[in-house]
Amino acid sequence: MGAGPVTSDRNYWSSARRRRISRRAMLGASAKAGIGAAALALAGCGDDDDTLVLLLPEEEEADEAAAEDGDQVEEAIEEAVPRRIGGPNPGGKLTLTWAQSNSGGFNPYISITSSDHLGYLGYLYDSVLGFDNQGRIQPELAESWELPDDLTYVFNLRPGTIFQDGAPVDAHAMQANMDYVLETPDIAGLSTARAGVSKAVSREVINDLSWRMVNAEPFAPTLVNFFSSPGTGMLISPAHFETAASDPVGAGPLRQTGYHEGENWTAERWDGYWDEANVWVDEVEQVIVSDGNSQWNAFLAGDVSWAAPPGGMTKRLQEDLVDDGYQVLTGSARTWQQTWFNIDPSREPEISLFRDPRLRRAVHLAIDRAAINEIATENLGKASRGPVSQESWALLPDKDYYADAPNLEESYQLRDAAGYADGVPGVYLSFATEFHRRMAEPVHNQLREAGFDLEFLENTEAVIIEWMLGTEEWQMAVLTWESPFDPDPVLRNSISALMSWQYGGEPGRSDPALHPDDEVLQALEGSRQLVEAAAVGPSQDDRLPHYDALFQNWTDNGWNYHIAQYSAGWAGQPNLRGFEFRDVDGWIVGDGVKYLWFDT
């Protein structure tokens, strides 16, 4: 219906499949019942099975009295709304499921996970910059940007854009946000969102719509951080910095209307949005459903607009869904899984045993990434070639950075040489989500076969992150990371975590100059210097040799290992239109709210 989808009836989709009424039969019936011709429109044109939808009130221009039979009704419709057929129909409610509550709150500057971005934050906050389906930078809150030299960045804000409280999105708001992000740590005590302004030596308002920043040194990933997720560019209305975690006020397409921990999150279309013409749904609800099977069953029952099947899309499932009339989108996700090691020097040796590089190397050689990809994704995902997403431009196309793996014989030798001939005990952490488990469990099984007798311990993402940050009683973890564009944010944050988090237990502990005999810390510093070198070049071609050296260094040291990249598969209800796959990151075009509408 033009006013939105039929979502109140839980059996809508099954009943719709059982009972199909042809277009001409419906037209004839409507004429006999006295339904006006302008009350009906056809979403599509072709055979007699075209879907019927209600027109918006302003389109009811056909002469109802002329509707004597089905043919007359059809002619009246085509004359009244020839341009409306198949087009966007404003209204309706997107109902989605999310596996967990927003544990980090709704302040984008303190969030450390893009799960919050895709599940909540992207609807509430627009970024200074955006990106297209090829990962190229696009205007968003800033309609243009300038780089007068290698150090200077000028952002020209979009005229007339406002926050959801009516405050202007201007250069003064930009300055206030950048001041705020520099003084606000994220929930891990780090500075993930500061990356865009971390090199700045000056920041100033040029005029009401233009803001300038000058870096101390060339830093090529600067612009990436203004559209990364969450990142530096998700602007908050300055009057709401202190309350953003619970009561978000951004400049995104939706305005929050409710949040109930463990139950649901709701938002409504915001009429003041700068690109409001491309937002057609009236409401969005995220229902918190931790179990993937329950999420999927809700979708099949017609209660959810789109969903990913538990464990990922398979070829057989895709065929079955299409046969049943659903829409299916498939491709590569920007999400990949990697190992992490506890190298905190303040922990007892049996906890921080992976400070020994031989054990980290032994893990690398024990993992058969191709087999994991086959088991976990039916080869719809990708085995890794380096510690970044395979979509990254920074990977040399013909080089396999893990060509030496797997090699169980060498893995055994390294384990034995490190003093663990009888096996490596410990705790192995993993998120409890279905898609994560499908890849984490094969990794754990392979490691057990290689003599790493690690207890598999899983919990929600929030709990696992808390345990990780405590660096207590765990030796190894498998985490999910994302990197569709520039590798710098992931690699920089990884080194920052290892040096500042696991080495930050005492004053000066993470300063390599104060600990010249700490081989692990000195090796981390060497990797950090390569990260910095790779970020300086003005072009991607200039940076490629630096990343080649960095990736080899990363593998040699085994700071963490990229295991495999997930596949992405979404199923949508038949009446959802504008439902398209964004190849660069495996998400829905428009971050799942823009460009979508319903035709029934």
Residue, then its C-alpha position, 0 to 999 in steps of 0.5 A: m500500500g502507498a501508506g506502507p507495507v502490510t506488517s501487522d499480519r504475522n502471516y501476510w507473506s505466507s497468505a500472499r503466496r497462497r492467494r494470487i489475484s490477477r490484475r484484471a480480476m482485481l480491477g473488475a472486482s474493484a469496479k463492481a465494489g465501487i472502488g475509485a480508479a485513482a485508489l489503485a496503481l500498478a507497481g510495474c507494468g506487464d502481465d496480469d500479475d502486476t502488484l497493486v498498491l494504493l495511490l497517495p491522496e494527491e494522485e486520486e485524479a481519475d474519474e471514479a464514475a467512469a469505472e464501469d468495469g475492469d477495462q475502464v478502471e485500467e485506462a483511468i489508472e494509466e491516464a491518471v498516474p503514468r509516472r507513478i507506476g513502479g516508483p517510490n511510494p513514501g510511507g511504511k515501517l522497516t522492521l529489522t533485527w539486531a543481535q544485541s543492544n547498543s552497549g556503547g550508547f549512541n555517542p559515535y565518538i565513544s563507540i569502538t565497533s561498527s556494529d553500532h554504526l550499522g545497527y544504530l549510529g548510521y541512521l542518526y548521524d551523517s558524516v562529514l564525507g561519504f563514499d560510493n559503491q567503489g569506495r570513492i569519497q563523496p559529499e555528505l555534510a560537507e558538499s566539497w573539500e579542498l587540499p591546497d597542499d599536503l598539509t591543509y584540509v578545507f571542508n565546505l559545509r552544505p548550506g542550510t543543513i541542520f541538526q535534529d534540534g534545529a542547530p546549524v551544521d556549520a563550521h562552528a559546529m565542526q570546530a566544536n565537534m573536533d574540540y570535543v572528540l580530541e578530549t573524549p576517549d572511547i569506551a576502551g580508553l583509546s582514541t579511535a574516533r580522533a584519527g581524522v584530527s590526530k595530526a592537526v596543529s591548527r583548526e579554525v573557522i574560516n567563515d560560517l560554512s568553511w572550516r580549515m585544518v592543518n596537519a603537522e605532517p603529511f597523513a594520507p588517510t586523513l580524509v578516510n577518517f571523516f567517513s569511516s564507521p563510526g569515525t571522526g566525521m559523525l557530527i553531534s549537535p554541540a548542545h548535546f555532547e554530554t547526553a548523546a550516549s542516551d539521547p542522540v541528536g545528529a544530522g542523519p535521516l532518522r530521529q530516535t523515538g525509543y530505546h529499550e535495553g534488550e528489547n528494541w530501538t525505534a526511530e522515525r523519518w526526520d523531515g529536516y534531513w538535508d537529503e530527505a527527498n531520498v528517504w521514503v520510509d516513515e519508521v525503522e525498528q530494530v528488534i533485539v533478537s540475540d538468536g540468529n535462528s529466531q531472527w530468520n524465523a521472524f523474517l520468514a514469518g513476514d515480520v522483518s523487512w530483510a535479514a541475513p540467514p544464520g550461518g550465512m547465505t548458501k547457494r542452495l538457500q539462495e535458490d530456495l528463497v528466490d523460488d519462494g519469491y524473496q529477493v536475495l543479495t550476495g557478495s563479499a562483506r568488508t568483515w573479516q576475522q583475525t586472531w589476537f594474542n595476550i602479550d601483556p607483560s604485567r600478566e603471569p607467564e602462563i597468561s602472556l605465553f604468546r609474548d614468545p614469537r615462536l608460539r605466535r608463528a606456530v599459530h599462523l602455520a597451524i591455520d588452514r585458511a582455505a579450509i576454514n573458508e570452505i567450511a564456514t562460507e562454502n567458498l562464498g567468502k575469501a581466504s586471507r592474503g594479508p592483515v586487511s580486507q581483500e578489497s583493500w587497494a593496498l594488497l599487491p594483487d599477485k602476492d600471497y602474504y601467507a604462502d608459507a601456511p599451513n605447515l604443521e610440521e614447522s608449527y610443531q617444531l616451533r611449539d616444542a622449541a618454545g617449551y610446550a611439547d605437551g601442548v599449549p593450555g589456555v583460554y580462547l575467546s570468541f563472540a557468540t554470534e552465529f556468523h562469528r562462531r561458524m568461522a571461530e570454531p574451525v579455527h579452534n579445532q585446527l589449533r587443537e589438532a596442532g597442540f593448542d589445548l585452548e578452552f573455547l569460551e564464548n559470550t556476547e561481544a560486549v562481554i568478550i570485549e570487556w574480558m579482552l580489555g582486562t587482559e586477564e585469564w585469556q591467551m588468545a581471541v578471535l575478533t571481527w574487524e572491518s577494512p573496506f577502504d584504507p588499511d591505516p585505521v585498522l593497522r594503526n588501531s591494532i598497534s595502538a591497542l597492543m602498545s597502549w592497552q596491553y603495555g599501559g599498566e604502569p607509567g611509561r610502560s608503553d614507551p619503547a625508549l624506557h624499555p630497550d631490553d623488551e624485545v616485544l615492545q621494540a618489535l611493536e615499535g618497529s611495526r608502528q614506524l612502518v605504519e607511519a611510513a605507509a601513511v605518508g605517501p600522497s598517492q596509493d601507488d606511493r604507499l604500496p611498497h610501504y604496505d608490502a613491507l609492513f604486511q611482511n613485518w606483521t606476518d613475521n611478528g605475528w601480532n595478529y593473523h587475518i584468517a578469512q573474509y566473510s561472505a555477505g548475503w541478505a534476503g528481502q521481502p518481495n515488496l521491498r524496492g530499492f534493495e541493492f547490495r553495496d559491493v565495497d562493504g557488503w551492506i545495503v545501499g544507503d546504509g539500509v534506510k535511504y532509497l528504500w520503499f515498499d510497493t504493497 
